[in-house]
Amino acid sequence: MKKTVLALAFLAYASNAQAQQRLSTLSLTCGQAQQIILSRGADVLSTGTYTYDRFVRDRSFCEFNEGLEPAFVPTRDTPQCPIGYRCRSHDLDFFGD
């Protein structure tokens, strides 16, 4: 029983230690934020204290029923940095209502 509790405590500690803090666009320059999306293809970035979103380089990082929407975020040096795109779902109307 004691070993089980210790093992669970260790797992909880290890999982918390491995959690990474999300990058914030507010601490990056516009060029740095753009480079992150260009190099990674897609990433989730904080855009404010309690806000975040997923940004993509191109449509290949979206689902088949999603299109692209240009994304602008605040950065350290630019209030509206064109960081890339967001994936947005298209409403599919199969029944022609």
PAZAPA-4460 file (N, C-alpha, C; in steps of 0.05 Angstrom, whole numbers, plus 32768, in hexadecimal, padded with zeros to 4 digits):
% residues 97
    n_x    n_y    n_z   ca_x   ca_y   ca_z    c_x    c_y    c_z   seq   type   mol
   8011   7FE8   8000   8000   8000   8000   8011   8019   8000     1      M     A
   8026   8019   8011   8037   8030   8013   8046   8035   7FF9     2      K     A
   804F   801F   7FEC   805D   8021   7FD3   804B   802C   7FBD     3      K     A
   8032   8024   7FBD   801E   802D   7FAA   801A   804B   7FAD     4      T     A
   8017   8055   7FC5   8013   8071   7FCA   802C   8081   7FC1     5      V     A
   8044   8077   7FC7   805C   8084   7FBF   805F   8085   7FA1     6      L     A
   8058   806F   7F94   8059   806E   7F76   8046   8082   7F6A     7      A     A
   802D   8084   7F74   801A   8097   7F6A   8023   80B4   7F6F     8      L     A
   802F   80B9   7F86   8039   80D4   7F8C   8050   80DB   7F79     9      A     A
   8061   80C8   7F73   8077   80CD   7F61   806D   80D2   7F44    10      F     A
   8059   80C3   7F3B   804D   80C7   7F21   8041   80E2   7F1F    11      L     A
   8032   80EB   7F33   8026   8105   7F33   803B   811B   7F31    12      A     A
   8051   8118   7F41   8066   812C   7F41   8074   812C   7F25    13      Y     A
   8079   8115   7F1A   8087   8113   7F00   8077   8120   7EEA    14      A     A
   805C   811B   7EEA   804C   8126   7ED5   804A   8144   7ED7    15      S     A
   804A   814F   7EEF   804A   816C   7EF3   8064   8178   7EEA    16      N     A
   807A   816B   7EF0   8095   8175   7EE9   8099   8176   7ECB    17      A     A
   808C   8164   7EBC   808F   8163   7EA0   807D   8177   7E91    18      Q     A
   8069   8181   7E9E   8057   8194   7E91   8067   81AD   7E8A    19      A     A
   8064   81B6   7E72   8071   81CE   7E69   805E   81E5   7E68    20      Q     A
   8069   81FD   7E6F   8058   8214   7E6D   8056   821C   7E50    21      Q     A
   803E   8224   7E48   8038   822C   7E2D   8046   8246   7E26    22      R     A
   8052   8248   7E0F   805F   8261   7E06   804A   8277   7E03    23      L     A
   8050   828F   7E0A   803E   82A6   7E07   8047   82B8   7DF1    24      S     A
   8035   82BF   7DDF   803C   82D2   7DCA   8044   82ED   7DD5    25      T     A
   803A   82F4   7DED   8041   830E   7DF8   805E   8310   7E00    26      L     A
   806C   82FA   7E03   8088   82FA   7E0B   809A   82F7   7DF2    27      S     A
   808E   82F3   7DDB   809D   82EE   7DC2   809B   8306   7DB0    28      L     A
   80AF   830A   7D9F   80AC   831E   7D89   809A   8311   7D74    29      T     A
   8090   8322   7D62   8080   8318   7D4C   808F   8303   7D3C    30      C     A
   80A8   8309   7D35   80B8   82F7   7D26   80BD   82DC   7D34    31      G     A
   80C1   82DD   7D4E   80C5   82C4   7D5D   80AB   82B3   7D5D    32      Q     A
   8094   82C0   7D61   807B   82B1   7D61   8076   82A5   7D45    33      A     A
   807B   82B4   7D30   8077   82A9   7D15   808A   8292   7D10    34      Q     A
   80A2   8294   7D19   80B6   827E   7D15   80AE   8264   7D23    35      Q     A
   80A2   8267   7D3B   8099   824F   7D4A   8084   8240   7D39    36      I     A
   8071   824E   7D2E   805C   8241   7D1E   8068   8237   7D04    37      I     A
   8079   8246   7CF7   8086   823C   7CDE   8096   8223   7CE3    38      L     A
   80A6   8222   7CF8   80B7   820B   7CFD   80A9   81F3   7D07    39      S     A
   8095   81F7   7D18   8086   81E0   7D24   806E   81D7   7D14    40      R     A
   8064   81E9   7D03   804C   81E3   7CF4   8032   81E9   7D02    41      G     A
   8032   81E4   7D1C   801A   81EA   7D2D   8023   81EB   7D4A    42      A     A
   8016   81FC   7D59   801C   81FE   7D76   8006   820C   7D84    43      D     A
   8004   8207   7D9E   7FF1   8215   7DAF   8001   822A   7DBE    44      V     A
   7FF9   8243   7DBC   8007   8259   7DC9   7FF3   826A   7DD9    45      L     A
   7FFC   8273   7DF0   7FEC   8286   7E00   7FED   82A1   7DF2    46      S     A
   7FD6   82AF   7DF3   7FD4   82C9   7DE6   7FCD   82DE   7DFB    47      T     A
   7FCA   82D6   7E14   7FC3   82E8   7E2A   7FC4   82D8   7E43    48      G     A
   7FBC   82E4   7E59   7FBD   82D7   7E73   7FAD   82BE   7E74    49      T     A
   7F94   82BE   7E69   7F83   82A7   7E6A   7F7A   829E   7E4E    50      Y     A
   7F88   82A5   7E3A   7F80   829E   7E1F   7F97   8290   7E10    51      T     A
   7F8F   827D   7DFF   7FA2   826F   7DEE   7F93   8265   7DD6    52      Y     A
   7FA2   825C   7DC2   7F96   8252   7DA9   7FAB   8241   7D9B    53      D     A
   7FA2   8231   7D88   7FB3   8220   7D78   7FB7   822F   7D5D    54      R     A
   7FD0   8232   7D55   7FD7   8240   7D3C   7FE5   822C   7D2A    55      F     A
   7FE0   822F   7D10   7FEB   821C   7CFC   7FF9   822B   7CE6    56      V     A
   800B   821D   7CD9   801A   8228   7CC2   800A   8227   7CA8    57      R     A
   7FFB   8210   7CA5   7FEC   820C   7C8C   7FD5   81F8   7C91    58      D     A
   7FC5   81F3   7C7D   7FAE   81E2   7C80   7FB4   81C5   7C86    59      R     A
   7FCC   81BD   7C81   7FD3   81A1   7C86   7FD2   819A   7CA4    60      S     A
   7FD1   81AE   7CB5   7FCF   81AA   7CD2   7FB2   81AC   7CDC    61      F     A
   7F9F   81AE   7CCA   7F83   81AF   7CD1   7F75   8195   7CCA    62      C     A
   7F5D   8191   7CD5   7F4D   817A   7CCE   7F42   817D   7CB2    63      E     A
   7F38   8167   7CA6   7F2E   8168   7C8B   7F17   817C   7C87    64      F     A
   7F07   8180   7C9B   7EF0   8192   7C99   7EF5   81AE   7CA3    65      N     A
   7F0F   81B5   7CA6   7F16   81CF   7CB0   7F24   81DF   7C9B    66      E     A
   7F21   81F9   7C9C   7F2F   820C   7C8B   7F40   821E   7C9C    67      G     A
   7F4E   8230   7C8F   7F60   8243   7C9C   7F53   825E   7CA1    68      L     A
   7F5A   8269   7CB8   7F53   8285   7CBE   7F6C   8293   7CC7    69      E     A
   7F73   82AA   7CBA   7F8B   82B8   7CC2   7F8A   82BF   7CE0    70      P     A
   7FA1   82BD   7CED   7FA2   82C2   7D0A   7FB6   82D8   7D10    71      A     A
   7FAD   82EB   7D20   7FBD   8301   7D29   7FBD   8301   7D48    72      F     A
   7FD5   8303   7D53   7FD8   8302   7D70   7FE9   8319   7D7A    73      V     A
   7FE5   8321   7D94   7FF7   8335   7D9F   8012   8329   7DA6    74      P     A
   8027   8337   7DA0   8042   832E   7DA7   8050   8345   7DB5    75      T     A
   8068   8340   7DBE   8077   8354   7DCE   807B   836E   7DBE    76      R     A
   807E   836C   7DA3   8084   8383   7D93   806E   838B   7D7F    77      D     A
   8059   837C   7D7E   8044   8381   7D6A   8029   837B   7D76    78      T     A
   8016   838D   7D74   7FFB   8387   7D80   7FEB   8373   7D6F    79      P     A
   7FF0   8371   7D55   7FE2   835F   7D44   7FF5   8351   7D31    80      Q     A
   8003   833D   7D3B   8017   832E   7D2C   8009   8318   7D1C    81      C     A
   800E   8317   7D01   8003   8301   7CF1   8013   82E7   7CF5    82      P     A
   800A   82D7   7D08   8019   82C0   7D11   8016   82A8   7CFF    83      I     A
   8000   82A6   7CF0   7FFA   828F   7CDF   7FDC   828D   7CDC    84      G     A
   7FD2   8275   7CE3   7FB6   8270   7CDF   7FAA   8260   7CF7    85      Y     A
   7F8F   8261   7CF9   7F80   824F   7D0A   7F70   823D   7CF8    86      R     A
   7F6C   8224   7D01   7F5A   8212   7CF3   7F3D   8218   7CFC    87      C     A
   7F2B   821B   7CE9   7F0F   821F   7CF0   7EFE   820C   7CE0    88      R     A
   7EEB   8200   7CEE   7EDA   81EC   7CE0   7EC6   81F9   7CCE    89      S     A
   7EC1   81EB   7CB8   7EAD   81F3   7CA5   7E93   81E5   7CAC    90      H     A
   7E7D   81F3   7CAB   7E64   81E6   7CB0   7E5D   81D6   7C97    91      D     A
   7E5B   81BC   7C9A   7E53   81AB   7C84   7E35   81A7   7C83    92      L     A
   7E29   81AE   7C6D   7E0C   81AB   7C6B   7E06   8194   7C57    93      D     A
   7E04   817C   7C62   7DFF   8164   7C52   7DE2   8162   7C48    94      F     A
   7DD0   816F   7C56   7DB4   816B   7C51   7DA7   8182   7C42    95      F     A
   7DB6   8197   7C3D   7DAB   81AE   7C2F   7D95   81BC   7C3C    96      G     A
   7D95   81BE   7C56   7D7F   81CC   7C65   7D7F   81E9   7C5F    97      D     A
***
